[in-house]
Amino acid sequence: MNSLGLQLLVTLIAFSGCVQAVQVTVKDSHVNGTEGGSATLLCTYKTVDGDSSDLNIQWTVVPSQPGSHKQIYYSAGNVTYISTEFKGRLLAAQKPGNASITIEKLRPSDSGNYICEVENPPDFQGNNIGSVILTVLVPPSKPKCGIVPHPAKARAAILTCHSDEGVPDPTYHWVKIVDHVHQNITGHLDIKTGMLIISNISDSEHGIYQCIASNKLGNKTCSVDLSHLNSDSDAIIGGIVGAVLIAAVIGIIIWVVTKKAKKKAKKNVQEGTELQVKQDARNSPTTYVAVPTGAAVKENPNDALDENNVETPDVHETPNESLPLNEDATASGTEKAVNKETEGNGPQAI
């Protein structure tokens, strides 16, 4: 070995004795699991420092659904932490050099990017982080089928089909069932949305149509009867017309009732005004006559007062205590008063 080679060997040995490092390795960057099943996220590590008393391992996840990352597992010495969401479902490897975890009873919400991180102070160099993307597969849920008339084309229909669940997203396919046999149909189909447009519907297009929603884990179906399209359309149109007529009748009734109410209110106001005028006329001051002094004789003989006990009315009393001016009352009262005085004075005449 020449001097240059020897120098390089010495340099490498010196360098390896000074540098501390942790190296993390992830075997599979993408792992699939099924709902209710389990998945293992492999993560191994190497450390130069033989002392692992300060070694710590942690796993965090960034969910596929919008949300911030969260720590789900941590281990350092005798301290172990598992988040509530994964408690009872997460198992961690116990052998040195192995930081893998297994998640059981998988849920759709478990899908996300899982990050494995290993630290062993004073090893602060190297690649100590690895990541694994976990996808929890879900079979399609039973789709919902529908049929509606085309809004712009006569004698055309739109068949709809959709599953609320499914990972990966289901694709959709339509067939026509004739004598229990599936037949392919013509029309404009969107396999991602499940929408099928059938134009120029005739009797030959009438029948049962079935939608199939499928992904890697299976498929589910629903069906619809295109024969009822015309009757359904007539029912919809009839319902709209009926609703319009009912609304018109209700509008007319409201108009008539409102008009009668206004007329009655106007009449009440007029009658109230007339009544107020009459009442004001009765209560307003009028011309009053003075009652002659002396004994006043009432029309009822039983109510006549002794002449000695008759008080002379005060003509300046309040209007309510005076007698209103009336032709009949004035003449009659005066005549009776005069006659009384004559009759009273008759026996005293000399």
Beta strands, then each sheet from edge to edge (+ up, - down):
strand 1: 22-25
strand 2: 30-34
strand 3: 39-41
strand 4: 44-47
strand 5: 56-63
strand 6: 70-76
strand 7: 79-82
strand 8: 90-92
strand 9: 101-103
strand 10: 112-119
strand 11: 129-137
strand 12: 144-149
strand 13: 157-162
strand 14: 171-178
strand 15: 181-184
strand 16: 188-190
strand 17: 195-198
strand 18: 208-215
strand 19: 218-225
sheet 1: 1+ 4-
sheet 2: 2+ 11+ 10- 5+ 6- 7+
sheet 3: 3+ 9- 8+
sheet 4: 12+ 13- 17+ 16-
sheet 5: 15+ 14- 18+ 19-
end
